[in-house]
């Protein structure tokens, strides 16, 4: 697993995508940037979890923001979760929030987009 700083720096280099990867079981595509993130952060669970939940929300919006955020100690004590992923429309409307008791994800936060069955980085939109 690469360091958070290295991952964040390398994510800045993804703009558009010439290759789409596919998860057949859940009929989701994801971009080269997401593929890099999954490998560098060892977080294929993030790709799968966000794809399943975002796909279930497509009836509410064709454009879904996916915001992963680690919780600070106070919020961990209050909620019982180490991190959460919030799914919204990008304009402040929250569709769902998923809590995670444990995670080894190296980044404090990251935003992803789910559009028409494809998971991508904002810079790849």
N, C-alpha and C positions, 0 to 999 in steps of 0.2 A: 504494500500500500504506500502510495506517495504521500508527501506531507501536504497539509492544507494549503500552504503558501504555493507550492509547486502546482498543485491542482488548479487553484484559482488563477495563477498566471497562465497556465496552458489552456484553460477554458476560454480565455480572451481571444484565442487564435481561431476559433470556430465561427465561420460566417457562411451561412448556407450549407448545403450538404449534397454531395454528389452520390452518396450511398445511403440507402435506407435499410436498416436491419429489421427483422420481423420476428414477432412472437406469435406463432401460429395459433396456439391454444386460446389466446385472448384477442386475436385479430388486431394486434397493435404493431405499428411501425415506430422506430426511433432512429434518430440521426447519428451522424458520426460523433458529434459532440457528446451526446448522451452515452454512446458506446465507450468513448474515452473515459467519461466520468465513472461509468460502471466498472471498468477495468482498473482505473487508477485508484479509486476509493473502495474497491471491492464491495460494490453496492448494487449488485443485480437485483437484490430484494427491493431497492428503491424503484427501479424501473418497473418491476412487476407490480408492486403494491400501487404505485401511482397510476399505472396504466389501467388496472382493474377498477379502481375507484373513479378515476376521471372518465373512463368509458361509461360507467354506470350513470354519470351525471350529464352525458351528452344531450339528453332530452331537455335539459334546463338551459344549455348554452353550447354552441359549437366551439367556443373559445373558452378554455379553462386555465386559470393560473394555478400552479402547484407551488406552494411556499413551504419549504422545510425550514424549521427553526429549532435550534437547541434551546432548552430552558435553563435559566440561571438557577442557583440553589434555592432561592425563595420560591420561584415558580414551581420547581420540582417538589418542594415540600407541600405547597398549596394544591397542586394538581395530581401529584403522584406519577407524573410522566417526565422522562428525561428530554423528550423532544416531541414535536407535533408537526403534522403536515396539514395545511389549510388549503382547501380547494375553493376557488371563487371565480367571479366573472371578470376580474381585472379592474372593476369599477367600485370595489368596496363591498359587493354582495358576496357573502360567504355561503357556500352550499353545504360544506361539511368540513369537520376537523377530525383528524385521526391522531390519537395519542400513542406514543411508544414508550414503554417502561424502560427499555434498554436499547442503546444503539452504539455502534462503534464508528458511525459516519464521521469523517474527519473535519467536515466544514461546519461552521456555526450556523450558516444559513445559505440557502440557494433558492432561486426561483426558476421554475421550469414552465413551459407551456404545453398544453395538450390541445391539438387542433385537428379536427377531422380524423381522429384515430391515430395521430402521430404525436409522439413525445419529443420535444426539442428544447434547446437552450434559447433564451430570448434573443441572443445574437444570431441565431439561425433562422429567425422568423422572417 
